[in-house]
Amino acid sequence: MLGRYPNNEEQEKYLTFLKRSIKMGGKLDGLKTTIKAMFLSPESIYRMEFGLGEVDEHGRRHLSPDELAHAIAYALTDHRPDNHPLIRETLQKGKLKTKEDVTRLVRQLLDEQLLTGHWDRKDLPRIGRFFEEFFGFHRAGTVFKDNDRRGAEKINQWNTTMLIHDARMLIEHVLKKDKDVIGELLTTNEYFIAHPGDNEYAREHYEKRSRRDLWIRAYVEARVELQQESDQAGFQF
């Protein structure tokens, strides 16, 4: 319920409370009462960032390892720290105490987790959602007005969903470089292009479409010319 192991003081406190509750109400009720007491503890109800770590020379209190783990988990992921293997392992090994520890963990999360997961559901969803809300590109599919052309290519990679995916890939690419992220996203001329994964297939598709477009254009021009000639002939005396 707290997402961490109890310290020695807490273990002794709740063990004493459990024994007393069992003596008063029996094993089952005593266990229920003890669990209720744990659930009513402030740390179980609230997200605490009081600064339970060491005090520096200026009197400022650092966040404790547990507080740091919760802050990082809820800032970058949708998981509790005990449900995220990388954060949980770092905390359990006692490697989440200093600024350097925090930097290393965040870098690991970005480098190792950013590009993993399903293409529309990454392992750091909060970062993705921030940029989606910032740019609003995830709504592209709902504002596309030309329903006659929607999905006309018959290729899954060439639709609004994949265009949104391309935008996400660009964001992930810029985030991974971690250099002037907002400025780069607002000014870059680079972009990922949705592709079916086979150059020959894509080339053949475009060539067929080009030939079809040329034939249609020639056919239309010929019909227009024929109609014009017919109109002119009809007005001759």
Contacts in CASP RR format, 6 or more apart in sequence:
PFRMAT RR
TARGET T0000
AUTHOR 0000-0000-0000
METHOD contacts of the structure
MODEL  1
MLGRYPNNEEQEKYLTFLKRSIKMGGKLDGLKTTIKAMFLSPESIYRMEF
GLGEVDEHGRRHLSPDELAHAIAYALTDHRPDNHPLIRETLQKGKLKTKE
DVTRLVRQLLDEQLLTGHWDRKDLPRIGRFFEEFFGFHRAGTVFKDNDRR
GAEKINQWNTTMLIHDARMLIEHVLKKDKDVIGELLTTNEYFIAHPGDNE
YAREHYEKRSRRDLWIRAYVEARVELQQESDQAGFQF
1 38 0 8 1.000
1 39 0 8 1.000
1 44 0 8 1.000
2 38 0 8 1.000
2 41 0 8 1.000
2 43 0 8 1.000
2 44 0 8 1.000
3 80 0 8 1.000
3 81 0 8 1.000
3 82 0 8 1.000
4 66 0 8 1.000
4 69 0 8 1.000
4 81 0 8 1.000
4 82 0 8 1.000
4 91 0 8 1.000
6 14 0 8 1.000
14 34 0 8 1.000
14 37 0 8 1.000
14 38 0 8 1.000
17 33 0 8 1.000
17 34 0 8 1.000
17 37 0 8 1.000
18 30 0 8 1.000
18 31 0 8 1.000
18 34 0 8 1.000
21 29 0 8 1.000
21 30 0 8 1.000
21 31 0 8 1.000
21 33 0 8 1.000
21 34 0 8 1.000
22 30 0 8 1.000
22 31 0 8 1.000
24 30 0 8 1.000
25 33 0 8 1.000
38 44 0 8 1.000
39 45 0 8 1.000
42 48 0 8 1.000
47 70 0 8 1.000
47 74 0 8 1.000
48 67 0 8 1.000
48 70 0 8 1.000
49 63 0 8 1.000
49 67 0 8 1.000
49 70 0 8 1.000
49 71 0 8 1.000
50 61 0 8 1.000
50 67 0 8 1.000
51 61 0 8 1.000
51 62 0 8 1.000
51 63 0 8 1.000
51 64 0 8 1.000
51 67 0 8 1.000
52 61 0 8 1.000
52 63 0 8 1.000
52 64 0 8 1.000
52 66 0 8 1.000
52 67 0 8 1.000
53 61 0 8 1.000
53 62 0 8 1.000
53 63 0 8 1.000
53 64 0 8 1.000
53 67 0 8 1.000
54 61 0 8 1.000
54 62 0 8 1.000
55 61 0 8 1.000
55 62 0 8 1.000
56 62 0 8 1.000
63 71 0 8 1.000
65 91 0 8 1.000
65 94 0 8 1.000
65 96 0 8 1.000
65 97 0 8 1.000
66 81 0 8 1.000
66 91 0 8 1.000
68 96 0 8 1.000
68 101 0 8 1.000
68 102 0 8 1.000
69 81 0 8 1.000
69 87 0 8 1.000
69 88 0 8 1.000
69 90 0 8 1.000
69 91 0 8 1.000
69 96 0 8 1.000
70 80 0 8 1.000
70 81 0 8 1.000
72 81 0 8 1.000
72 87 0 8 1.000
72 102 0 8 1.000
72 105 0 8 1.000
72 106 0 8 1.000
72 109 0 8 1.000
73 79 0 8 1.000
73 80 0 8 1.000
73 81 0 8 1.000
73 84 0 8 1.000
73 87 0 8 1.000
75 126 0 8 1.000
76 106 0 8 1.000
76 109 0 8 1.000
76 124 0 8 1.000
76 126 0 8 1.000
76 127 0 8 1.000
77 84 0 8 1.000
77 87 0 8 1.000
77 109 0 8 1.000
77 123 0 8 1.000
77 124 0 8 1.000
77 125 0 8 1.000
77 126 0 8 1.000
78 125 0 8 1.000
78 126 0 8 1.000
79 87 0 8 1.000
81 87 0 8 1.000
81 88 0 8 1.000
81 91 0 8 1.000
82 88 0 8 1.000
86 105 0 8 1.000
86 108 0 8 1.000
86 109 0 8 1.000
86 112 0 8 1.000
86 113 0 8 1.000
87 105 0 8 1.000
87 109 0 8 1.000
90 96 0 8 1.000
90 101 0 8 1.000
90 105 0 8 1.000
95 101 0 8 1.000
95 104 0 8 1.000
95 105 0 8 1.000
96 102 0 8 1.000
96 105 0 8 1.000
109 124 0 8 1.000
110 124 0 8 1.000
110 175 0 8 1.000
110 176 0 8 1.000
110 178 0 8 1.000
111 176 0 8 1.000
113 123 0 8 1.000
113 124 0 8 1.000
114 122 0 8 1.000
114 123 0 8 1.000
114 124 0 8 1.000
114 127 0 8 1.000
114 172 0 8 1.000
114 175 0 8 1.000
114 176 0 8 1.000
115 122 0 8 1.000
115 172 0 8 1.000
115 176 0 8 1.000
116 122 0 8 1.000
116 123 0 8 1.000
117 123 0 8 1.000
119 165 0 8 1.000
119 168 0 8 1.000
120 165 0 8 1.000
120 168 0 8 1.000
122 128 0 8 1.000
122 168 0 8 1.000
122 172 0 8 1.000
127 175 0 8 1.000
128 168 0 8 1.000
128 171 0 8 1.000
131 171 0 8 1.000
131 185 0 8 1.000
132 138 0 8 1.000
135 167 0 8 1.000
135 185 0 8 1.000
137 164 0 8 1.000
137 167 0 8 1.000
138 164 0 8 1.000
140 160 0 8 1.000
140 163 0 8 1.000
140 164 0 8 1.000
141 160 0 8 1.000
141 161 0 8 1.000
141 164 0 8 1.000
144 150 0 8 1.000
144 160 0 8 1.000
150 159 0 8 1.000
150 160 0 8 1.000
151 158 0 8 1.000
151 159 0 8 1.000
153 159 0 8 1.000
153 205 0 8 1.000
155 196 0 8 1.000
155 205 0 8 1.000
156 162 0 8 1.000
156 196 0 8 1.000
157 194 0 8 1.000
157 195 0 8 1.000
157 196 0 8 1.000
157 197 0 8 1.000
158 194 0 8 1.000
158 196 0 8 1.000
162 194 0 8 1.000
163 194 0 8 1.000
165 194 0 8 1.000
166 191 0 8 1.000
166 192 0 8 1.000
166 193 0 8 1.000
166 194 0 8 1.000
169 192 0 8 1.000
170 185 0 8 1.000
170 188 0 8 1.000
170 190 0 8 1.000
170 191 0 8 1.000
170 192 0 8 1.000
171 185 0 8 1.000
173 192 0 8 1.000
174 181 0 8 1.000
174 184 0 8 1.000
174 185 0 8 1.000
174 188 0 8 1.000
175 181 0 8 1.000
177 184 0 8 1.000
195 202 0 8 1.000
196 202 0 8 1.000
196 205 0 8 1.000
END
